[in-house]
Amino acid sequence: MSPNAQIFAIGDVHGQAQVLAATLDAIGGVPRSASHRCLIFLGDLIDRGPNSLAAIDIAETAKARSCVDEVIILPGNHELMLLDALDDPMVFMGDWLDNGGDAVIHEALPNSNVIRLADFAEIARGAIPQWFLERMRTGPTWHRQGSLLFVHAGLDPHSEPMEFLARERFSVYDPDHWAWIRAPFLDWTGGWGPLKKWQVIHGHTPAVQVLTQLCQFVEAADRLVTHDRLCLDAGSALELPQVAWAEFCGERYRIGLSCLQ
């Protein structure tokens, strides 16, 4: 881990805006313990949940709200589906709508009777802030701090890591992509990175599928000792109003879980 920074990571949000706000407030209440505080969103801020547009707005305030010096928003597979749906709605819009984009459209224009794919694209373009779309198109797709690698879904143990991480943003399901991978990533115990010393902090695959207590989530999600990975997906894709986060500083880390009471 990095001795010179205090890193916070937030897992999948999927439109759980109220829980995201509580998460940022919790992080903001953590005392500064390094000269640089950085917050990393692991992707899938949007889709499926009730308030994706509000979640984007809250993420825009994350720097001040969580008292950090830097905010990095990584794309997840849902952001990639959104981008392709906007760029080529005739080909990709249906996939995005079927995977939770319909909730974003309903949030933007309740009771809409739109049926043309191009019109869905116009609604989304008008509702989703340009800064967010640009960040998802051109911002980083992963981040490494010391031995910690932050990425949405994970790594392929059978690929050279930097080549794997350099794969282009594309929404079509690919089990060997940093935004989609599950197997063989989740079960791998042979180490990560060129010297097998990386620890992967990821989301994408829910560690739990029901509302849970922090101790139960930690038991399900923390695989740093056995698999050199930590999952911060608390099941928001299943419309569970809970979001996981973690703090890393030096050799110390801790996991948090925010939920609606």
Backbone bond lengths (Angstrom), bond angles and torsions (degrees), N, CA, C in turn:
res aa  C-N    CA-C-N  psi(-1)  N-CA   C-N-CA  omega(-1)  CA-C   N-CA-C  phi
1 M - - - 1.456 - - 1.528 109.93 -
2 S 1.317 116.17 169.53 1.456 120.19 -175.24 1.521 111.15 -89.75
3 P 1.347 117.98 126.43 1.461 120.17 179.98 1.520 113.30 -81.73
4 N 1.333 118.18 -11.35 1.465 121.40 -171.13 1.518 113.71 -108.17
5 A 1.301 118.00 7.38 1.466 120.31 -176.56 1.521 110.15 -145.05
6 Q 1.305 113.86 153.27 1.463 122.15 172.96 1.527 105.66 -109.86
7 I 1.327 115.81 110.18 1.460 121.50 -172.90 1.520 109.25 -108.33
8 F 1.332 115.47 133.81 1.459 121.90 172.41 1.521 108.08 -117.08
9 A 1.314 116.66 140.54 1.462 121.36 176.95 1.519 108.90 -129.21
10 I 1.327 115.98 140.01 1.461 122.84 178.39 1.519 108.21 -119.16
11 G 1.322 115.91 130.38 1.455 120.83 -179.96 1.519 112.79 -80.64
12 D 1.309 116.62 -164.85 1.459 123.78 -175.68 1.531 110.46 -55.56
13 V 1.331 116.04 135.76 1.461 122.58 -179.35 1.528 111.13 -108.91
14 H 1.319 117.43 -43.13 1.467 123.58 177.28 1.521 112.51 48.23
15 G 1.332 115.79 50.17 1.455 119.33 172.10 1.514 115.83 78.01
16 Q 1.319 118.39 9.11 1.463 121.16 177.02 1.532 108.58 -85.45
17 A 1.327 115.03 73.79 1.460 120.93 -170.90 1.523 112.46 -65.61
18 Q 1.313 118.05 -41.05 1.459 119.98 -179.37 1.525 110.98 -62.77
19 V 1.304 115.88 -40.16 1.466 119.41 -179.97 1.526 110.02 -70.25
20 L 1.332 117.03 -36.53 1.459 119.90 176.25 1.522 110.52 -61.26
21 A 1.319 117.25 -43.55 1.461 120.41 178.59 1.529 110.49 -59.07
22 A 1.328 117.01 -43.18 1.464 120.37 178.23 1.520 111.25 -64.69
23 T 1.330 116.49 -36.16 1.465 120.96 178.74 1.522 111.00 -64.41
24 L 1.323 116.77 -46.53 1.469 119.98 179.57 1.522 111.24 -64.00
25 D 1.331 117.14 -37.33 1.462 119.95 176.96 1.526 110.81 -64.92
26 A 1.341 116.74 -39.17 1.462 120.19 178.62 1.529 110.83 -64.50
27 I 1.327 116.46 -42.92 1.467 120.08 178.34 1.526 110.21 -64.95
28 G 1.322 116.23 -40.10 1.450 119.94 178.91 1.523 112.57 -61.45
29 G 1.322 116.57 -25.66 1.454 120.86 179.66 1.515 114.34 -84.92
30 V 1.330 117.40 -5.63 1.467 120.57 178.31 1.526 108.96 -79.79
31 P 1.317 119.10 125.60 1.474 120.72 -177.84 1.526 111.96 -61.01
32 R 1.324 116.04 145.55 1.459 121.63 176.01 1.523 109.08 -66.30
33 S 1.344 116.06 131.44 1.465 120.23 179.51 1.525 111.64 -129.94
34 A 1.332 117.43 11.73 1.463 122.01 176.12 1.518 107.77 -153.23
35 S 1.320 116.50 163.91 1.457 120.20 -177.40 1.523 112.44 -68.95
36 H 1.332 117.30 -25.68 1.468 121.01 -177.97 1.519 109.14 -124.84
37 R 1.319 116.03 125.44 1.471 122.40 175.50 1.519 108.75 -111.41
38 C 1.323 116.19 126.28 1.467 122.05 -176.47 1.526 109.02 -127.74
39 L 1.328 115.98 137.43 1.463 122.27 177.23 1.520 109.11 -115.56
40 I 1.338 116.33 130.52 1.462 122.06 -177.84 1.525 109.60 -122.13
41 F 1.327 116.50 121.94 1.462 121.64 169.53 1.530 107.48 -87.39
42 L 1.320 116.89 132.11 1.463 121.62 -174.79 1.524 113.74 -89.42
43 G 1.329 117.87 6.80 1.465 119.94 176.85 1.517 112.93 103.23
44 D 1.329 115.54 167.58 1.468 123.90 -175.29 1.523 111.11 60.24
45 L 1.314 114.70 52.66 1.461 120.72 172.69 1.522 110.43 -71.90
46 I 1.327 116.56 -25.09 1.468 122.23 -170.28 1.521 112.49 -115.85
47 D 1.367 113.64 172.94 1.471 125.65 171.31 1.530 112.35 82.70
48 R 1.318 113.43 148.44 1.456 125.81 172.84 1.517 114.32 74.50
49 G 1.306 118.81 -48.49 1.451 121.02 -178.84 1.520 112.79 -76.27
50 P 1.347 117.39 -179.82 1.462 120.96 -169.92 1.517 115.60 -81.11
51 N 1.341 119.27 -20.22 1.467 119.89 -168.93 1.525 112.26 -141.20
52 S 1.316 117.04 61.03 1.462 121.02 179.56 1.519 112.00 -64.46
53 L 1.332 117.16 -42.67 1.464 120.00 -178.66 1.522 110.56 -65.23
54 A 1.314 116.63 -38.83 1.464 119.99 176.20 1.522 110.70 -67.17
55 A 1.330 117.27 -36.70 1.468 120.18 178.20 1.525 110.85 -62.32
56 I 1.337 116.93 -39.56 1.464 119.89 176.97 1.526 110.12 -63.43
57 D 1.313 116.53 -43.93 1.465 119.92 179.68 1.526 110.94 -61.96
58 I 1.318 117.06 -40.80 1.466 120.46 179.05 1.521 110.29 -67.17
59 A 1.328 117.03 -39.23 1.468 120.06 178.17 1.517 111.30 -61.18
60 E 1.337 116.67 -32.53 1.460 120.04 179.12 1.527 111.34 -64.93
61 T 1.324 117.28 -25.41 1.464 121.65 179.92 1.524 112.35 -95.65
62 A 1.325 117.13 7.37 1.461 120.77 -170.37 1.525 113.41 -62.09
63 K 1.311 117.61 -35.14 1.464 119.61 -176.67 1.515 111.16 -61.13
64 A 1.313 116.64 -48.93 1.463 119.82 179.89 1.520 111.40 -73.26
65 R 1.319 115.99 -40.89 1.461 119.47 -173.52 1.520 112.49 -67.78
66 S 1.332 116.98 -35.11 1.464 120.44 -178.26 1.523 112.83 -100.19
67 C 1.328 116.20 3.98 1.477 121.30 175.71 1.525 111.58 57.55
68 V 1.340 116.33 48.38 1.455 121.05 177.97 1.521 109.43 -114.17
69 D 1.329 115.55 165.85 1.461 121.64 -179.77 1.520 112.68 -93.79
70 E 1.324 116.51 -17.91 1.467 120.95 -174.72 1.518 108.72 -151.63
71 V 1.328 116.21 141.09 1.465 122.41 175.21 1.520 108.63 -125.46
72 I 1.322 116.53 128.82 1.463 123.15 177.02 1.522 107.54 -119.02
73 I 1.326 117.06 124.79 1.464 121.57 178.47 1.524 108.16 -112.31
74 L 1.308 116.78 106.36 1.461 121.86 179.65 1.528 109.72 -85.18
75 P 1.324 117.84 148.55 1.465 119.76 176.13 1.522 111.36 -81.16
76 G 1.322 114.36 144.22 1.455 120.78 169.08 1.512 109.85 -106.46
77 N 1.307 116.71 -177.08 1.457 119.23 -179.35 1.530 111.74 -64.95
78 H 1.319 118.11 -27.42 1.468 119.32 179.06 1.519 111.59 -72.27
79 E 1.320 117.44 -36.96 1.466 118.79 173.78 1.516 111.36 -65.62
80 L 1.334 117.36 -36.69 1.464 120.02 177.99 1.531 110.83 -66.09
81 M 1.330 116.74 -38.97 1.466 119.28 176.90 1.523 110.72 -63.65
82 L 1.329 117.09 -39.21 1.455 120.54 177.88 1.524 111.09 -61.58
83 L 1.327 117.59 -47.88 1.464 120.31 -177.77 1.521 111.41 -59.44
84 D 1.318 116.71 -46.01 1.464 118.79 -179.54 1.523 111.21 -67.29
85 A 1.340 117.49 -34.19 1.466 120.19 177.78 1.520 111.22 -64.13
86 L 1.325 116.93 -36.52 1.462 120.30 178.52 1.524 111.26 -73.21
87 D 1.329 116.38 -36.26 1.463 119.99 -177.09 1.522 112.81 -76.08
88 D 1.333 116.73 -34.83 1.467 120.13 -177.54 1.531 108.37 -144.90
89 P 1.335 116.89 75.16 1.467 119.40 -174.42 1.519 114.32 -61.33
90 M 1.316 118.12 -30.80 1.460 119.18 -178.54 1.524 111.84 -65.37
91 V 1.309 116.87 -28.26 1.464 120.92 -179.07 1.525 111.75 -96.01
92 F 1.330 117.70 -41.87 1.465 120.57 -166.70 1.526 115.55 -112.65
93 M 1.326 118.94 -13.68 1.454 119.60 -174.68 1.524 112.21 -61.53
94 G 1.320 116.81 -40.40 1.463 119.83 -179.55 1.520 112.55 -59.32
95 D 1.334 116.48 -40.59 1.464 119.99 179.65 1.524 111.04 -63.41
96 W 1.349 115.68 -43.02 1.466 118.12 -179.52 1.529 111.05 -65.37
97 L 1.330 117.22 -45.25 1.465 120.49 179.79 1.523 110.97 -60.51
98 D 1.327 116.80 -42.45 1.465 120.87 -178.16 1.522 112.76 -68.72
99 N 1.318 117.03 -20.32 1.464 121.05 -177.51 1.534 112.57 -105.75
100 G 1.309 116.53 23.99 1.453 120.01 173.69 1.502 115.33 113.16
101 G 1.335 117.59 -8.19 1.451 119.81 177.18 1.516 112.47 -65.86
102 D 1.336 116.76 -23.74 1.467 119.37 178.21 1.522 111.77 -60.43
103 A 1.341 117.06 -30.73 1.469 120.28 177.82 1.524 110.78 -67.12
104 V 1.326 117.14 -35.43 1.463 121.03 177.47 1.527 109.91 -66.96
105 I 1.326 117.16 -44.01 1.464 120.95 178.62 1.526 110.11 -61.29
106 H 1.308 117.12 -43.58 1.466 120.46 -179.97 1.520 110.75 -64.50
107 E 1.321 117.08 -37.02 1.459 120.57 177.30 1.528 110.61 -65.74
108 A 1.337 115.90 -40.60 1.464 120.37 -178.21 1.520 112.24 -72.59
109 L 1.327 116.74 -36.72 1.463 120.43 -175.41 1.530 108.83 -145.96
110 P 1.346 116.12 80.99 1.469 119.45 -179.16 1.533 111.39 -58.83
111 N 1.320 114.95 146.29 1.470 122.16 176.72 1.519 112.91 63.12
112 S 1.341 116.13 26.64 1.459 119.37 179.07 1.526 110.51 -72.84
113 N 1.317 114.92 141.76 1.471 120.90 175.98 1.527 111.28 -107.35
114 V 1.312 116.89 19.26 1.468 121.45 -178.83 1.519 110.08 -62.02
115 I 1.303 116.84 138.10 1.461 120.33 177.07 1.524 112.39 -126.20
116 R 1.340 118.14 -18.13 1.461 119.74 -178.96 1.522 110.16 -80.30
117 L 1.332 116.86 135.00 1.459 120.87 -178.24 1.524 111.39 -61.87
118 A 1.323 117.09 -37.20 1.462 120.24 179.34 1.525 111.11 -63.80
119 D 1.336 116.69 -33.80 1.461 119.81 178.88 1.526 111.02 -70.54
120 F 1.325 116.94 -36.74 1.465 119.71 174.65 1.534 109.81 -59.35
121 A 1.313 116.37 -40.57 1.465 120.25 179.38 1.516 110.73 -62.80
122 E 1.334 117.28 -41.72 1.463 120.30 -179.89 1.523 110.89 -65.69
123 I 1.315 117.87 -38.29 1.465 121.13 177.63 1.520 110.03 -62.43
124 A 1.326 115.94 -45.75 1.467 119.86 -179.25 1.518 111.28 -64.89
125 R 1.328 117.08 -42.57 1.474 120.11 179.39 1.524 111.35 -61.75
126 G 1.319 116.33 -37.07 1.448 119.93 -178.94 1.515 113.69 -74.76
127 A 1.338 116.65 -23.68 1.464 120.59 -174.28 1.518 113.39 -97.54
128 I 1.326 117.26 -33.44 1.464 120.79 -174.25 1.521 109.36 -89.51
129 P 1.320 118.83 126.98 1.470 120.76 -176.06 1.519 112.53 -58.79
130 Q 1.321 115.16 140.80 1.453 120.79 -178.83 1.520 111.90 -61.56
131 W 1.327 117.64 -35.89 1.466 119.58 -178.86 1.519 111.05 -60.44
132 F 1.338 116.11 -36.29 1.467 120.13 -178.86 1.519 110.36 -70.30
133 L 1.331 117.05 -45.18 1.461 120.14 179.11 1.528 110.54 -61.12
134 E 1.330 116.76 -42.08 1.459 120.06 179.74 1.519 111.23 -65.45
135 R 1.325 116.57 -40.22 1.479 119.55 178.11 1.526 110.48 -62.28
136 M 1.323 116.76 -40.15 1.463 120.04 -179.50 1.535 111.67 -70.33
137 R 1.332 116.54 -28.56 1.468 120.07 179.69 1.525 112.51 -80.06
138 T 1.322 117.47 -38.09 1.466 119.98 -167.74 1.523 114.18 -122.46
139 G 1.317 118.31 -12.35 1.458 120.51 -179.06 1.516 111.86 -74.89
140 P 1.327 117.32 179.15 1.465 120.65 -178.93 1.523 111.33 -66.70
141 T 1.315 115.67 150.41 1.466 121.05 176.68 1.529 111.62 -104.37
142 W 1.321 116.25 -6.46 1.459 122.08 175.80 1.524 107.36 -158.41
143 H 1.316 115.86 165.87 1.462 120.16 179.13 1.525 108.13 -146.23
144 R 1.334 115.64 138.01 1.465 119.51 176.01 1.512 109.61 -123.37
145 Q 1.313 115.89 132.72 1.461 123.37 177.64 1.521 106.88 -131.86
146 G 1.334 116.07 106.72 1.458 119.10 -175.33 1.518 110.07 61.81
147 S 1.312 116.33 -125.66 1.467 120.73 -179.94 1.518 112.87 -88.46
148 L 1.329 117.77 -1.74 1.456 121.44 -177.38 1.524 111.24 -92.21
149 L 1.328 116.39 128.02 1.453 121.85 173.43 1.522 108.47 -113.88
150 F 1.333 115.81 124.50 1.455 122.45 179.20 1.521 108.56 -106.91
151 V 1.336 116.94 124.15 1.459 121.93 -178.29 1.522 107.30 -156.18
152 H 1.333 117.31 155.78 1.459 118.81 -172.10 1.528 113.38 -62.90
153 A 1.329 117.01 -59.48 1.467 119.09 -170.88 1.524 113.72 -104.40
154 G 1.331 118.28 -37.13 1.459 119.46 -179.69 1.514 112.54 145.89
155 L 1.326 115.36 -164.94 1.454 123.94 -178.56 1.518 110.10 -121.17
156 D 1.318 115.26 159.59 1.466 121.66 172.73 1.526 107.59 -97.61
157 P 1.327 118.83 115.79 1.468 119.82 -178.09 1.512 113.80 -64.77
158 H 1.330 117.86 -15.15 1.460 121.32 -177.60 1.533 112.57 -99.53
159 S 1.336 117.38 5.58 1.464 121.84 178.99 1.517 109.96 -117.11
160 E 1.333 115.93 152.60 1.454 120.04 172.99 1.523 107.25 -64.48
161 P 1.338 118.86 126.24 1.467 120.25 -168.47 1.520 114.77 -59.57
162 M 1.325 118.62 -42.30 1.458 118.88 -177.30 1.527 111.45 -70.36
163 E 1.324 117.95 -34.22 1.464 120.08 175.02 1.525 110.59 -66.40
164 F 1.318 115.96 -40.22 1.466 120.52 179.28 1.526 110.45 -63.42
165 L 1.317 117.16 -45.54 1.460 121.29 -178.77 1.520 112.71 -68.98
166 A 1.327 117.48 -19.77 1.461 121.72 -179.24 1.528 112.92 -84.18
167 R 1.316 118.16 -0.87 1.460 119.75 -179.31 1.525 110.85 -62.29
168 E 1.324 115.44 144.18 1.461 121.64 -172.84 1.525 111.21 -67.53
169 R 1.343 114.21 158.90 1.464 121.11 175.11 1.526 107.94 -75.58
170 F 1.296 115.95 117.58 1.456 119.64 178.60 1.518 107.30 -154.16
171 S 1.339 116.43 138.21 1.459 119.86 -168.55 1.518 114.38 -86.18
172 V 1.324 118.70 -16.85 1.456 119.83 -176.76 1.526 109.38 -62.73
173 Y 1.318 115.79 132.36 1.462 120.48 -176.67 1.520 110.93 -55.09
174 D 1.324 115.40 124.98 1.456 122.60 178.41 1.522 107.15 -140.46
175 P 1.323 118.51 110.16 1.468 119.88 -176.98 1.515 113.74 -65.21
176 D 1.328 117.74 -8.80 1.467 121.65 177.99 1.528 110.56 -112.44
177 H 1.321 116.66 45.66 1.466 122.31 -179.39 1.523 108.67 -130.55
178 W 1.328 116.77 148.05 1.462 121.50 -176.58 1.532 113.14 -63.72
179 A 1.335 118.00 -18.52 1.465 120.47 178.35 1.515 113.73 -94.82
180 W 1.355 117.48 -7.28 1.463 120.14 -172.20 1.531 114.40 -129.51
181 I 1.302 119.04 -20.04 1.459 121.02 -166.93 1.541 112.30 -61.40
182 R 1.300 114.83 140.63 1.471 122.13 168.87 1.531 107.61 -127.16
183 A 1.324 117.83 -80.49 1.458 119.83 172.52 1.525 108.20 -80.76
184 P 1.335 118.01 141.45 1.470 129.41 2.10 1.535 113.76 -90.96
185 F 1.331 117.14 9.77 1.458 120.21 -176.16 1.526 112.64 -57.72
186 L 1.321 116.56 -49.93 1.458 119.97 -169.88 1.521 113.14 -63.04
187 D 1.327 117.80 -31.40 1.468 120.87 -175.19 1.525 113.94 -97.21
188 W 1.327 117.91 -4.88 1.457 121.62 -173.49 1.528 111.16 -71.23
189 T 1.326 116.72 134.45 1.470 121.44 178.87 1.531 111.65 -124.04
190 G 1.326 117.18 14.34 1.460 120.56 -174.98 1.510 115.26 -92.91
191 G 1.346 118.20 7.70 1.456 120.99 177.73 1.518 113.04 91.53
192 W 1.360 115.36 164.47 1.465 121.98 -175.07 1.516 110.40 -132.16
193 G 1.317 115.24 150.75 1.452 120.83 177.27 1.505 113.15 86.69
194 P 1.338 116.91 170.62 1.469 121.23 -175.70 1.526 113.90 -57.15
195 L 1.337 117.12 -36.67 1.466 121.14 179.99 1.522 112.08 -107.29
196 K 1.325 116.99 11.84 1.468 122.99 179.88 1.522 112.05 59.84
197 K 1.338 116.49 34.49 1.463 120.30 -178.83 1.523 113.25 -117.63
198 W 1.328 116.91 2.83 1.453 118.85 178.19 1.527 110.37 -76.00
199 Q 1.329 114.76 153.26 1.455 122.13 169.50 1.524 107.05 -122.00
200 V 1.317 116.39 126.31 1.465 122.10 -171.51 1.527 109.40 -97.19
201 I 1.336 115.58 123.77 1.458 122.07 176.78 1.528 106.72 -106.93
202 H 1.310 117.04 119.36 1.471 120.54 -168.47 1.523 111.12 -143.49
203 G 1.323 114.72 172.23 1.458 123.43 172.87 1.507 109.18 -127.09
204 H 1.349 116.47 -134.68 1.465 125.08 169.85 1.523 114.66 77.51
205 T 1.314 119.00 -46.52 1.464 121.81 -178.40 1.522 108.88 -108.27
206 P 1.329 119.20 112.90 1.463 119.57 -176.07 1.523 112.48 -57.64
207 A 1.325 114.79 129.35 1.467 119.78 175.31 1.518 110.78 -76.70
208 V 1.329 116.81 -26.24 1.465 122.36 177.76 1.524 107.90 -135.24
209 Q 1.327 115.47 159.40 1.461 120.19 -179.03 1.520 112.84 -125.64
210 V 1.325 116.65 11.66 1.462 122.42 176.50 1.524 107.91 -139.86
211 L 1.330 116.27 162.51 1.456 120.03 172.71 1.520 108.65 -61.03
212 T 1.309 117.15 136.08 1.456 119.66 -170.20 1.508 111.25 -145.01
213 Q 1.311 115.81 167.54 1.455 122.87 174.24 1.520 109.33 -88.53
214 L 1.333 115.71 160.10 1.459 120.22 -177.65 1.515 111.57 -56.69
215 C 1.310 118.40 -45.45 1.470 120.13 -176.56 1.516 111.27 -61.65
216 Q 1.332 117.17 -36.47 1.463 120.35 178.53 1.524 110.98 -71.09
217 F 1.331 115.95 -38.44 1.462 118.44 177.85 1.520 110.87 -64.14
218 V 1.318 117.75 -45.82 1.461 121.39 179.88 1.519 110.57 -57.43
219 E 1.314 116.63 -43.81 1.465 120.49 179.73 1.526 111.48 -60.25
220 A 1.328 116.92 -36.77 1.469 120.93 -178.27 1.517 112.92 -81.76
221 A 1.333 117.22 -29.62 1.467 120.84 -168.11 1.519 114.91 -100.26
222 D 1.319 117.95 -29.02 1.465 121.16 -171.74 1.517 110.56 -85.83
223 R 1.328 115.26 106.85 1.463 121.89 177.77 1.533 110.25 -121.96
224 L 1.331 116.99 27.34 1.460 119.97 -178.05 1.528 111.85 -65.46
225 V 1.299 118.62 -39.31 1.465 121.24 -177.99 1.522 110.76 -71.66
226 T 1.317 117.47 -42.04 1.466 120.76 -173.30 1.520 114.21 -92.06
227 H 1.345 117.00 -34.60 1.462 121.06 -173.21 1.527 113.46 -125.25
228 D 1.324 118.33 1.19 1.467 122.37 -177.33 1.529 111.79 55.97
229 R 1.323 116.41 39.99 1.456 120.28 177.18 1.527 109.35 -148.91
230 L 1.329 114.29 152.19 1.460 121.95 176.78 1.517 107.82 -132.48
231 C 1.327 117.04 124.35 1.451 122.67 -179.72 1.525 109.71 -96.27
232 L 1.328 116.81 126.18 1.462 121.67 178.08 1.524 112.00 -112.87
233 D 1.316 116.47 30.74 1.459 121.81 173.92 1.526 107.88 -98.29
234 A 1.330 116.25 110.84 1.464 120.97 -177.34 1.523 112.41 -98.89
235 G 1.315 117.34 19.22 1.455 120.47 173.53 1.505 115.67 89.15
236 S 1.337 118.19 21.24 1.467 119.55 179.59 1.528 111.88 -64.53
237 A 1.330 117.80 -25.42 1.465 120.34 176.51 1.522 111.50 -64.63
238 L 1.328 116.33 -21.33 1.460 121.75 176.63 1.521 110.75 -90.43
239 E 1.350 115.48 13.93 1.460 124.18 -179.44 1.521 112.15 65.43
240 L 1.325 116.35 28.59 1.455 120.88 172.42 1.528 108.91 -83.63
241 P 1.319 119.07 128.49 1.466 120.88 -178.36 1.517 112.29 -81.18
242 Q 1.333 115.74 63.44 1.460 120.86 176.87 1.529 108.97 -146.31
243 V 1.330 115.68 143.42 1.456 123.20 -177.04 1.520 108.27 -134.27
244 A 1.331 115.77 132.80 1.462 120.96 -179.48 1.528 110.47 -98.10
245 W 1.322 115.48 150.97 1.455 121.28 177.25 1.520 108.22 -148.30
246 A 1.322 115.60 167.69 1.458 120.12 179.69 1.519 109.62 -148.40
247 E 1.322 115.12 154.37 1.460 123.08 174.76 1.518 108.47 -119.31
248 F 1.334 116.74 136.68 1.457 123.09 178.04 1.522 108.54 -127.65
249 C 1.312 116.61 130.62 1.460 120.27 176.45 1.521 107.88 -154.85
250 G 1.341 116.11 116.68 1.455 119.85 -174.82 1.519 110.29 61.74
251 E 1.309 117.10 -130.85 1.463 121.44 178.37 1.524 112.05 -92.36
252 R 1.314 116.41 3.99 1.458 121.00 -175.48 1.530 110.04 -101.88
253 Y 1.309 115.76 142.16 1.450 120.43 172.03 1.518 109.18 -146.62
254 R 1.309 114.58 156.37 1.459 119.57 173.91 1.511 108.98 -147.14
255 I 1.318 115.89 155.77 1.452 123.52 -176.36 1.524 108.66 -113.27
256 G 1.331 116.11 139.22 1.448 121.75 175.74 1.520 110.94 -122.56
257 L 1.313 115.74 158.73 1.467 120.98 178.53 1.524 108.21 -140.93
258 S 1.330 116.30 120.10 1.453 121.44 178.24 1.527 108.46 -106.27
259 C 1.322 116.44 141.18 1.456 120.00 179.31 1.511 109.34 -151.37
260 L 1.338 115.84 162.86 1.446 121.12 175.37 1.510 109.30 -76.25
261 Q 1.298 116.48 133.56 1.463 120.97 179.99 1.529 110.02 -83.30
